């Protein structure tokens, strides 16, 4: 859909308008000048009346009209534009909803972390009912989604009562960039491990160095670790001996491992799970793992490039249970190619037979770099209505089986403009998932493709720093990336570090 916008000239409006357009149309192009489009399919006219105290935005699309006003009293330049952008987004969304008949349950929110908005307002001491009214009136979020946000926030604060006070601690993410094969929907750093032992050895050498140096810095500075999470890729793709050496290094390097609240290892691919690897996990007190079926339909697994069987998922789950794993997460994906209500209902029925401690229900997202996105014609997926029905099924199933939602996030190009929701039985929530989603503390990323998010304990400002995604670049530069993270940590937690960084930038 090629959309011409009249009356707006600030290029900063283009991104939010494009994101909203993408909610309604599969492929969109938004332009402020007719000459930028080879063909105009939709024209939206805006009139913006701005004074020192307020802004009134009027919009017209065909016969549809919409108006929204925002108070600008006492705002600085940054806040002023934020409110103006909200007003434009409000008008644009209402016009497209009237034009298409499609109601966007998340309103003008297009970001990844809706619950973060609710947390920030509650942390400032704002009244809950007033916040809900603002979410309805200003953001156009439906009652259903507001209730979901509040339920999740309440659960998170019950699981982590000191959530707002953990800014002086950190969590650790450790990325292992290898898998048996790469799934068609995946854009994570994940390289087929077969025949790559040289790369694995080199990568693990760099990772051991990062763990050792970051651990030494944390010990020296007296900074505690809240959670540790091994992701990837598939962290159980490496051998049992390599896993054992890695966890040994972790316990030697990291401070007060006995006080860490949770250590998670994604064993997501069942074809990587073996008795000797489970023994290693038990030895090092790994208290949470993931075994991810994604689907219980064999044809689907084949289509998306997962080279394991449904039976193997079930067998490995029982093996993990027998070997003492008492906090197992499983993932299901709504909207996989060729799947509809019937297939998703089958996956829920199979999940009921296993009853994992937590279940994360993802909605398929067409990520730009994935094989699935680049070859959409090969992967037929359900329409918006059927996707919505499957999400409703997951919600009802979780309620019937005593699972409670405890975190959610959204993605670009997610089917049906829905969300990914993590459900857990009482007391089995993933603390790391809460920490990574709500961004209340620093997450230090170690390993290939690992991204660090440094959260200033005083201001909440986030600085991002990513290790390279491919093993060769990581192997060539891990010394530099380790030093850079320590430099940023010094600037984040200590005044002398801030002064040194400021001096370097001058």
N, C-alpha and C positions, 0 to 999 in steps of 0.2 A: 504493500500500500504506500503510494507516494503522496505525502501530505504537505501542503503549502500553508505556512503560518504567516498571516498578515498582522502588522501592528506590534510585533516584537522584534527587536534588533540586537539585543544583548545575547551573544553566543552562549553565555552561561545557562540560558534557558533550554538550549537544544537537548542536552543530555536528559534532564528530567522529562521533557516532552517525548523524547524517543523511548524512554523506559516505559512510560504510560502507554504510548502507542503500541509497544510490543505486547502489552497485556491483551490487546484486542485483535491484533493482526499478526500473522505468522512472520512476514517479512516487511519491515517498514523503512521508509526513508523520509526524514523530516527536513524541510528547508525553509529559510526565511525569504529567499529570493526565487521567483519563478524560473529564472534562467538556470538555477542549480538543478532543476528536475527535467528529465526528458519528457515526462508526462505527469500532469497533476490529476490525481484521482479524488482528492478530498481537500477542501479549503476551509480553514478556520480563521475567523477574524477576531482579533483582540483589540480592546480599547483599555488603556491603563491610565486612570486618573490618580496622580500622586501628589500629596501635599506633605508638609513636614510632619503632620500628625497621623495620616492614614493613607491607605491605598485602596482604590476600588478597581477591581478587574472585571471587565465585561467581555463575554465571549459569544460568538454566533457561529453555528454550523448548520447551514440550510435554514430550516425554520426553528431550530432549537436555539434557545437563549439561556445564558447562565451568568450570574453575578455573584461576586464574593468580595467582602471587605475585610481588611486587616488593620488593626491599630498599630501605629508606628511610634507612639509617644515614648520618649526616653530610650530609644534603641540606638546602638552604635551602628556603624556601616555594615559590619558583618551580619548582625542580627536583623538589620533592616532588609538586606537582600534575601536572607533566609525566609522571612515572612512574605516578602513579595513573591518568591519562588513558590511558596506554599499556596498562595492565592491563585497564581497562574495554574498550578497543578490541579487545584480544586476545580476551577472552572473547566479546564480541559477534560478532566476525568468525567465530570457530570455530563458534558456535551457528548462524549463518546459512549457513555452508558445509555443515554437517551437514543443516540443514533443506532446502536447495535442491539439494545435490549439486554446486554450482558452486564450484570452487577458484579463489580470487583469487591470481594468480601474484605480484602485488606486495604481498600480505599486507595489513597495516594501513596501509601507506604510501598516502596519498591526495594527497600534495603534488606540485608540478610538477617538482621537481628531485631525483630519487632519488640521482643520482651525487654531489650536493653532500654528502649524509650520509656517503658513503664517503670523499670527499676530506677532510672535516673530521676524521674519525677517523685517517686516515693522516697528516694534517698534525700531529696531536698525538703521533705516534710509536707508535700502537697497532699490535699485531701483526696482519698480514693474515688469518691463519687464525682468530684470535680474533674479528676483526671479522666474518668470514663466518659464524662460528658464532652470533654475536649476531644477525645479519640473519636467520638461519634460525629461531633459538629465540625471539627477542623480537619480531621484526617479521613472522614467518611468510612471508618472501619465499622463493620457490622457487629451487632450484639454477640453473635456466635464467636467471632474471633476475639473480641474484647474479653469474653468469659474465659476463652482458652488461654489468653495471655495472663489473666489474673490467676487462674488455677496453677499455671506453671510457675509464676513468680512466687506464689504462696508456698508451693512445694519446694522450690529452691531455697527459700529462706528457712524452711523447716529442716532441710537436709544440711544446709551450710548457714547456721544462724549468724556467723561472723563474716558473711560474704562481703559486706561493705568495709570490713576492717583488714582484709587480707592483702592490701596493696604493698605491704612491706615484706611479704613472702613471694615466692615464685613457684610456678609449675614448670615441668620439663617435658618437651615433646621430642622423641627420638625417632627419626625417619629411616626406615630400611627400604631401599628403593628397588626391591626385587620381588617378583611374583613367578609362579609357574608359567602363566601366560597372561597377556593383557586383555582385560574385558573391553568390549566394544564401546561402552559408555564412559570409560575411565579417562581422566586427564591428570591423575596423580602421577608423581614420579614412580614409575613401575616398569622394570625391565625384566624380560624373560631370563631366569637365572641359569637355565641349562647351558653348559659350556662356557660360563662366564666366571669360573672360579678365580682367575687372576684378578678380575675387576672386583670381585667380592672381597678377596684378601686385602687389596689395596684400600678399598672403601672402609673395611673394618679397622684397619690401622689408623686411618684418619678419625674415625668415630671414637676409638679408644682415646685418642689424643684430646678430642673435644671434651669428652666426659671427664677425663683427668684434670684438664686445665680449668674448666668451668666449675667442677667440684671443688678444686683447691681455692678458687676465688670465693665461692660461697662460704666455705669453711672459714677462711681468713676474715671475711666481713661479717660473719655471724648471721647470715641470711638463711632462713628455713625454706624447705621445699614442701609444698602442699600436696602435689600429686606428680606422678611420672606416668607417661603414656607412650607406648611403643606403637607406631603406626607405619604407614608405607604407601605403596607396596604392601607386602605381607611379611611381617617380622619373623614369622615361623618358616619362611623360605630358606633361611640359612640353617646349617646343621645344628644338631643338639650340642655338639662340642663348642661351636661358635657362640651359640646362645649362652651356654654356661660361662664362658670366658667374658662375655659382654656383661652379664649380670654380676659376675664377680667384680669386674671393674667398677660397675655402678655402686656396689656396696662399699668398696674401698674408697671411692672418690667422693661420693655425695655425703653431705653432712646429715647426721641423725636420721638414717634411713628407718630406724625403729619408730620415728615420729611422723613419717610420711603417711598421709591419710589413705592413699590408694595407689597401687601400681597396676596398670592395665597393659596387656599385650594383645594386639589384634591377631588372632589366628584365623583370620577371615576365610581363607581358602581351606576347605576341609582336606584337600589333597596334600596339604603340607603338615598335617597333624599326625604325629607318631607317638607311640608309648614312651620312647626315650625323651622326646621333646616335652611331653607332659610331665615326666619325672623331673626334668630341669626346672620347669615352671613351679612345681611344688617345692623343690629344694630351696628356691629363692623367694618363697612366699608371695608369688604373683597371685593376687586375689581376685582378678577379673580378666576374663578373656572373651573374645568375640569369635563365634563360628557362624559364618554368614551364608545362609542358603540363597538369598535374593529371590528365589522362586523354587517351588517344588514340582515344576513341570520340566521334564527332561529336555523337550524340544527347545524350550526357552533358554536353558543353560547352554545348549549347543549353539544356538543362534547368537548369543552374546559373548561367546568365547571362553566360557568357564568349563574347563576340561575335567570336571568331576561329576559324579552321578548324584542323584537325589538320595539314593541309598547310602552313599558314602557320607553325605552330610549327617544323616540320621545316625549312622554307625559311629561316627567320630564324636557326635554329641554324647552318645551313651558311654563311649570310652572315656571321655573327659569326666563325665559324672562318676564313673566307677573309680577313677583315679583321683577323686577328691576335689574336682573343680565345682565350687558351689555358687559361683556368680558368673553365669554365662549370658552374654548378649547375643542376639541374633538379629539380622537385618532382612527386611523384605522391601522390594521395590515395586511400587504401583506404576503401571503403564509400560512395562517391558514389551518389546515387540511381540505381537501376536497374542498378547494376553488381555483378557477382559474380566468381567465380573466373575465368570465361572472359574477361571484359572486362579484368580486372586482368592476366591472363597476356598478353593482347594488348599492353597498355601496357608490360610488361616486355620483350616481343619488340621493340617499336619502340625502346625505350630502348637495347637492345643494338646496334641499327644505328647509334646516334649516339655512345654511350660518353662521356657528359659526365664531367668530372673529379670531380664529386660528385653524389650523388643523395640527396635528402631524402624519406623515405617517411612521410607523415602518415596518421594514422587520423582519419577524420571525427569532429569534435566538434560536438554540437548546442549552440552558444553561445547564451546566453539572448536576445541582442538581434538575432540573425540572422533574415533573412527565412525561412530554411529551418526554424528552430525554431518560429517563429510560425505556420507553415503545414505542420506535420509530415504532415498527411494527403495533401499533394501530393507528398511526397518519400519514396518507399518505399526503404528501405535493407536491406542484408543482415543476417541474424541473427548472433548471437555466434559460432556455430560457423564460419560461412563467413568472417567477419571474421578469426578466428584462422587459418584456412587461408591467407588472402591474406597475412597478416603472415609466416607461415612461408615462403610462396613468395618474399617479398621478402628474407628472411634468407638462404635458400638461393641465390637469384639473386646476391646481393651477394658471397657467398663464392666462387661459381663464377667470378665476373668480377673477383676481386681487389680488391673494395671492402671497406673496414674501417669498422665503426661508430666514430664519434668524438664524437658528442654525442647526448643524448636528452632529451626532456621530455614531460610528461604534461599533460593538460587535464581539467577537469571535463566530465562528460557525454561522454567519449570512448567511441566504440563498442568493446565487448568489454573495457573497462577495460585497454586496451593502451597504446601509447606512440607518439611520433613519433621517428624515428631518422634521423640524418644519417650517410650513408656517404660515404667519399672514397677515391680512389685514392692510393697513397703520395705524400706531399708536397703534396697538394692540399686539405688540411683548411682549413676557415674558422676562423681564429683568433678573429674576432669572436664566432662562435657559441659557442666554448668560453668566452670571457670573459663573455658575457651569461648563459650557463646556470650557470656555477659561482660567480658573484658574488664574485670575488676582488678586483675593483677597481671604481672608480666609472665608471659609464656616464653621460655627460652627454647628455641628450636635447634637441635643438634642432628647432624646427619644429612644425607643427600636430599635436596629439595625441601628441607625443613625451614619453615618461616618462623622467625621470632617476632613477637609483638611486645614491645617494651612500653608499659603503662606507667606514666609518672604517678607516684603515690600521692602527690599533692594536688595535681591539676587534672589527672585522668587523661592527659594528652597521650596519644599512641604514636610510637615510632616503629616502623616495620623494617625488618632486615631479613633477607632470604639467602640461604645457601644455594649454590647452583643445583639444577635439577639432574644433570647427567653425571654419572660416576667419574668420568675422566676429569671434568672441570673441578669437581669436588676434590678428587685426589690431588690435583695440581695446586689447589688453593686453600686446603683446610687450615693451614697454619694462619694464613691471613684472616680467614673468616672467624676463627676462634679469637684472635686478637681484637678484631673489630667489635665482636659481641662484648668482650670484657671492657673495652673502651666505652661503649654505650652504657653498660651497666654502671660503670664508675660515674658517668655523667648523670645517670638516672637517680642513683641512691645517695650520692655524696657531693657536697658543695664543691670540694676541690676538683672533682671530676667535671662538674658543670663549668667551673672556671677554666679548666684546661681545654675543654671542648670549645668554649666561647673564644678563647685565645687563638686556637687553631683556625677557627672560622674567620677571624678578623683579618 
